[in-house]
Amino acid sequence: MIAMLTRAFFSDPLLRWLYPDDDLYSRYFERFVYAYGGAPFPHGSGMTYDDGDGVLSLWHPSGYRLPYEDLHACFTETVPEPRLTDVVAVFDEFARLHPKHPFRYQTFFARDPLSDHRAFPLLEALVRCSDEEELCIGGDVTSAANVDYHKKVGTEVLGVVQRGTSHVYYTMLRQVPQSDTRPCAVWC
């Protein structure tokens, strides 16, 4: 799974801003995965195709709060100094924009560039599961193209984040659709 994520995020604007040199990326990406997205591993909150190959979604379970001190420690030890202050500010802003109510925080949604699988069916499956559990889905998106992709399932931009030398990033949320069985929509 780490190898697939490493390939999938190799040209991601956020990850390459953190680790612009290929050697730094190769050396520190796995540490970042565990610092930022670590909760899915012990909690089993992830989804792949039946064959486990090609497309992957990982999220923090509802109610889980990322231990930002671990993430900040990762940054302090792995991000080149000229960017460190901006990197911490970007992730602090992501945290500020996230809902205060429980929601499914999607940390990684990736398609392996070596795979023929399409990613959208997996995103639709995640949305169906979240709707059934009446959970909002949120995440931080690293490009305008990915914003458009996530809007296809009803996700909306909550805020735009840019600090210092960073690219522009987007915090997004998809609310649970109103149904006939609930008197009002749930907004996280």
URJONOR-V882889 format. One record per run of one state. SS is the DSSP state (@ for helix, = for strand, . for the rest). FROM is the first residue (numbers start at 1). TO is the last residue. If there is no record, write none. Layout:
ss: [SS | SS]
from: [FROM | FROM]
to: [TO | TO]
This chain:
ss: [. | @ | . | @ | . | @ | . | @ | . | = | . | = | . | @ | . | @ | . | = | . | @ | . | = | . | @ | . | = | . | = | . | = | . | = | .]
from: [1 | 2 | 9 | 13 | 19 | 22 | 38 | 39 | 44 | 46 | 49 | 55 | 61 | 68 | 79 | 81 | 98 | 104 | 112 | 120 | 133 | 137 | 142 | 144 | 152 | 156 | 162 | 169 | 175 | 176 | 177 | 186 | 187]
to: [1 | 8 | 12 | 18 | 21 | 37 | 38 | 43 | 45 | 48 | 54 | 60 | 67 | 78 | 80 | 97 | 103 | 111 | 119 | 132 | 136 | 141 | 143 | 151 | 155 | 161 | 168 | 174 | 175 | 176 | 185 | 186 | 188]
